[in-house]
Amino acid sequence: MLRLLARGSGHHGLTEIAASLGLARGTAHGILRTLQRVEFVEQDQATGRYRLGAALLHLGTSYLDANELRSRSINWADTLAARSGQEVRIGMHHDGAVLVVHHVFRPDDSVQTLGIGAMLPLHATALGKVLLAYDPDLSAAARRRELTSLTRRTITRAQMLERVLTEVRAQGWAGEAEEYMPGEASIAAPIRIPGGLVVGAIGISGAADRLCDSAGRPRQTLVRQVVQAADSVTTSLVDEN
């Protein structure tokens, strides 16, 4: 049941859960109530749908520390930089922000600054949106705080941010164009541990006109490359266990 809740949008109704697992509704409801009591599952009071709870998500983030995530992702990050022609960052949540645990330079001769250890805003970066989308406790805390405007495109309203996070869960990746820095854009996808919990994100960043089409949408070729890299890291984590 927890693996089911970790997949897809992360929000599932009782009937859907019972049917997917071949359980009677009453049986499924009883299991869900038990998981709710230990905060492994939460129920959205507005929709009645279920999602993973903060307690389980926090167990997931303790599974890997920053050094482990970096060491298990480094080869895929190098490959992504070579394929996309953009700089690559791997991030995880730390103290209300995105902690960059690995950074691969853009494969050209331009002057670049190493970003390992940098702290990036959750609400204005693709890496941050991925982390927010799959952690209800973290996203709720972010919406309660002021969403700082960094550019004229930064999302500063909690309702708008929630709509964007819903889209991220539905499509399995996040993007932003000039929300963090003018003229720059980023695309990111989730890294999961066995069981489906999201513990980090991998993404690319660069000039907005290179990452986005004329309508400002992320280029699908780059989106596929990022998602494939994230899936490869996830597979390596599953194979290790």
C-alpha positions in Angstrom: 0.0 0.0 0.0 2.8 2.4 0.8 4.5 1.6 -2.5 1.2 2.4 -4.3 0.9 5.7 -2.5 4.5 6.6 -3.5 3.8 6.1 -7.2 2.2 8.5 -9.7 0.5 11.6 -8.4 0.9 10.5 -4.8 -2.8 11.1 -4.1 -5.2 8.1 -4.2 -8.8 7.4 -3.2 -10.0 4.5 -1.1 -11.7 2.8 -4.0 -8.6 3.1 -6.2 -6.4 1.7 -3.4 -8.6 -1.2 -2.7 -9.0 -2.1 -6.3 -5.3 -1.8 -7.1 -4.4 -4.1 -4.2 -7.3 -6.6 -4.6 -8.6 -5.7 -1.1 -12.1 -5.2 0.2 -12.9 -1.5 0.9 -13.3 -2.2 4.6 -9.9 -4.0 4.7 -8.1 -1.2 2.9 -9.8 1.4 5.1 -8.6 -0.4 8.2 -5.0 -0.6 7.0 -5.1 3.1 6.1 -6.4 4.1 9.5 -3.6 2.1 11.1 -1.0 3.9 8.9 -2.6 7.2 9.7 -2.2 6.6 13.4 1.6 6.3 13.1 1.6 9.2 10.6 2.9 7.1 7.7 -0.2 8.1 5.7 -2.2 11.4 5.6 -5.7 12.1 4.3 -6.6 15.3 2.5 -9.6 16.7 4.4 -10.9 18.5 1.3 -10.8 15.5 -1.2 -10.7 12.5 1.1 -7.7 11.1 -0.9 -4.7 9.5 0.8 -0.9 10.3 0.5 2.3 9.4 2.2 2.7 11.0 5.6 5.5 13.2 6.9 6.8 10.6 9.3 7.5 8.1 6.6 9.0 10.8 4.3 11.4 11.8 7.1 12.4 8.2 7.5 13.2 8.2 3.8 15.5 11.2 3.9 17.4 9.7 6.8 18.1 6.6 4.6 20.7 8.5 2.5 23.0 11.3 3.6 24.4 13.9 1.2 27.6 12.0 0.6 25.9 8.7 -0.2 23.5 10.5 -2.6 26.3 12.2 -4.4 28.5 9.0 -4.7 25.6 7.0 -6.1 24.6 9.8 -8.6 27.9 11.1 -9.9 28.2 8.9 -13.0 24.7 9.7 -14.2 25.2 13.4 -13.5 28.3 13.4 -15.7 26.4 11.6 -18.5 23.5 14.1 -18.2 25.8 17.1 -18.5 27.4 15.6 -21.6 24.1 14.7 -23.3 22.3 17.9 -22.5 25.2 20.4 -22.8 24.1 22.0 -19.5 25.3 22.2 -16.0 23.9 19.5 -13.6 23.0 19.8 -9.9 21.9 17.1 -7.5 20.0 18.5 -4.5 18.2 17.4 -1.3 16.2 19.2 1.3 18.1 20.8 4.2 16.9 23.4 6.7 14.1 24.8 4.5 16.1 25.0 1.3 17.7 22.9 -1.5 21.2 21.8 -0.5 23.4 21.2 -3.6 25.3 18.0 -2.9 26.9 17.6 -6.4 27.5 20.0 -9.3 28.8 19.2 -12.8 29.9 22.1 -14.9 28.5 22.8 -18.3 30.8 21.1 -20.9 32.1 24.2 -22.5 35.0 26.7 -22.0 32.9 29.4 -20.2 33.9 30.6 -16.7 31.8 28.8 -14.1 31.6 28.6 -10.3 31.4 25.4 -8.3 28.0 25.2 -6.6 28.5 22.3 -4.1 27.1 23.3 -0.7 25.0 26.1 -2.1 21.5 26.6 -0.7 18.8 27.3 -3.3 15.2 28.4 -2.7 12.6 25.6 -2.8 9.8 27.6 -4.4 11.8 29.2 -7.3 13.9 26.3 -8.6 13.1 23.1 -10.4 15.0 21.0 -7.8 13.1 22.7 -5.0 9.7 22.1 -6.7 10.4 18.4 -7.0 11.3 18.2 -3.3 8.2 20.2 -2.3 5.9 18.2 -4.6 6.6 14.8 -2.9 6.8 16.0 0.7 3.4 17.2 2.0 4.9 18.4 5.3 7.6 20.4 3.6 5.2 22.0 1.1 2.8 22.9 3.8 5.5 24.7 5.7 6.7 26.5 2.6 3.2 27.8 1.9 2.9 29.1 5.4 6.0 31.2 5.0 6.4 34.2 2.7 7.4 33.2 -0.8 10.1 35.6 -1.5 10.1 37.3 -4.9 13.4 36.9 -6.7 12.4 37.9 -10.2 9.2 39.2 -11.7 8.3 35.5 -12.6 8.8 34.1 -9.1 5.7 32.3 -7.7 4.7 34.3 -4.6 1.2 33.0 -3.9 0.6 29.8 -2.0 -2.3 28.7 -4.1 -0.4 29.1 -7.3 2.5 27.1 -5.9 0.2 24.3 -4.9 -1.2 24.1 -8.4 2.3 23.9 -9.8 3.2 21.1 -7.3 0.1 19.2 -8.4 1.3 19.4 -12.0 4.8 18.2 -11.0 3.4 15.1 -9.3 1.2 14.4 -12.4 4.0 14.7 -14.9 6.9 13.4 -12.8 9.2 16.4 -13.4 9.5 20.1 -12.6 10.6 23.2 -14.6 11.0 26.9 -14.1 11.9 29.7 -16.4 13.4 32.9 -15.0 11.8 32.4 -11.6 15.1 32.2 -9.8 17.4 34.2 -12.0 16.6 36.4 -15.0 17.6 34.7 -18.3 18.0 31.3 -16.7 15.8 28.2 -16.5 16.0 24.7 -15.0 14.4 21.3 -15.2 14.5 18.5 -12.6 13.2 15.1 -11.7 12.9 13.1 -8.5 15.4 10.5 -7.1 13.7 7.7 -5.2 14.9 5.0 -2.8 13.4 1.5 -2.7 9.7 1.8 -2.0 9.3 4.9 -4.0 10.1 7.7 -1.5 11.7 10.8 -3.0 15.0 11.6 -1.2 16.5 14.1 -3.7 16.4 15.5 -7.2 18.7 15.8 -10.2 18.4 18.6 -12.7 19.9 20.8 -15.4 20.1 24.6 -15.5 21.2 27.1 -18.1 20.1 29.9 -20.4 16.3 30.1 -20.8 16.4 30.2 -24.6 18.4 26.9 -24.6 16.2 25.0 -22.1 12.8 26.4 -23.2 11.0 26.8 -26.5 9.6 30.0 -28.0 6.6 29.7 -25.7 8.7 29.4 -22.6 8.0 25.7 -22.1 10.9 23.3 -21.2 12.2 21.5 -24.3 10.9 17.9 -24.2 14.2 16.4 -25.4 15.9 17.9 -22.3 13.0 16.8 -20.1 13.4 13.2 -21.2 17.1 13.3 -20.6 16.6 14.6 -17.1 13.9 12.0 -16.3 16.1 9.2 -17.7 19.0 10.3 -15.5 16.8 10.4 -12.4 15.4 7.0 -13.2 18.9 5.6 -13.7 20.0 6.9 -10.2 16.8 5.5 -8.7 17.5 2.1 -10.3 21.0 2.1 -9.0 19.7 2.8 -5.5 17.2 -0.1 -5.8 19.9 -2.5 -7.1 22.1 -1.6 -4.2 19.4 -2.9 -1.9 
